Amino acid sequence: MIARTVLTLALAAALAGEALAAEPAAKPQLNINTATAGQLQLLPRVGPALAARIIEFRTANGPFKAPEELMRVKGIGEKSFTLLEPYVVVKGETTLAEKQKAPSTQPQAVTPAADDGAGGKTGKDR
């Protein structure tokens, strides 16, 4: 009887936990077909000039059919596109609300090796 009660309580707790679990937050996205220049500038490495070129391209050629078409805009190559790709969509609502920073491309600082007390001399020189 006690085992059945414990099992029932465990099952109820598991089901309640699933029901109360928050939905995972949707990743921020930007619809490149409807975005304003200001919204486009929220993308990594997109400033006023590139945002204007994206809008000019969209106006001249119609809506983007796929995010990869951004590479047809002057100033966006494969490397730039890889930074933009996680955020850009061609359908749906824009949910990106703050500037996205590109990952740092600066080399990592090199930590000097520990001093072995040899004063820079190798085994032969000691």
N, C-alpha and C positions, 0 to 999 in steps of 0.2 A: 504494500500500500504506500509506504513512504517512497519507495523507488519510483512508483508511478507518479506521485505528486512532484517529486524532484524533476522527473523527465518532462512533465507537463509545464512546470515553471520554466525550465530551461528552453523549451520550445517556444513558449510565450515570449520570453525575453529576446530570443533570437529574432522572432517575427517582428516584435516591437522595434528592435534596433534597425532592421531593414526599413521599416515604414518611416522611422524618424530620421534616417540618414539623409543628409542634404545632397541634393543633386550636385555632381561635380560642376565647377564653374566652367562655362564655355570659354574657349580660348578667344582672346580679342582678335577681331578681324576687321578688315577695311575693304569695302566694296569699291574697287577701282573704277566702276562704271558710274557711280553716283557721288563719289567723294569730291569735296571741295578742295581748293588749293591748301587751305589750312589743315584739313584732315589728312591730305597726302603728306604733309610735312611732319606728321606724327610717325611716319615710317622711318626706319633707320637710314641715315645718310641721304635723306630727301630734304632739300631746302627749297626756297621759293622758286629758283630757276628750273629745277628738275620737276617740281610740281606743275609749273606752267607748261613745260614740254609734254608732260603726261596728259594734261587737259587738252592741249592743242592737238596731240595725236588722236585722242579720243573723239574730239570734235570733227577732225578731218576724216577719220576712218570708221567712225561708228563705235558701238560698244565693243569692249574686249570680249572675246569668246572664251579665252582661257588666260589664267594669270601669266603663263609663259610669254604671251604676246607683249608683255612689258619690255622684253628684251629688244623689241623693234623700236623703242623710244631711244633717241640719242642720249647717251650717258648711262644707260643701263645695260651692262653686259652680264655674263654668266655669274661672275663673282658678286656683283651688286644684287642680282636677282636672288641668289641663295640667301641673302640677308632679308630680302623682302618677302620671299615665298611663304614663310610661316604665318604671315599676317594678311596677305591679299587674297580676295575672292572676287568672283565676277557676278555672283548672285547673293541675295540675302542682305541683311541689315549690317551697317557699320557699327561695331561695338568697341572699336579701339578708341580710347579716350585720353591716353597720355603718350608722350613722346617715347619711342622705343630706341634704345641705345644699341649701336652695333657692338659686338664683342671686340675687346681690345686686340689690336694686331701687334702691339709692342711685344718684343721678346721678353720672356721671363728673366728676372734678375738671376744672375749666376751666383750661387753661394760659394765663397772660397773654401777649398779643402781644409780640413783640420791640420794644424801644424803638428808634424810628427817629430819636431825637435831636431831634425837633421839640418836645418838652416838652408834648405833648398838643394842639399847635396844628395846625390843618389847613392845607392849601396856601394858602388865602386869608389866614390870620392870620399867616403867617411873614413 
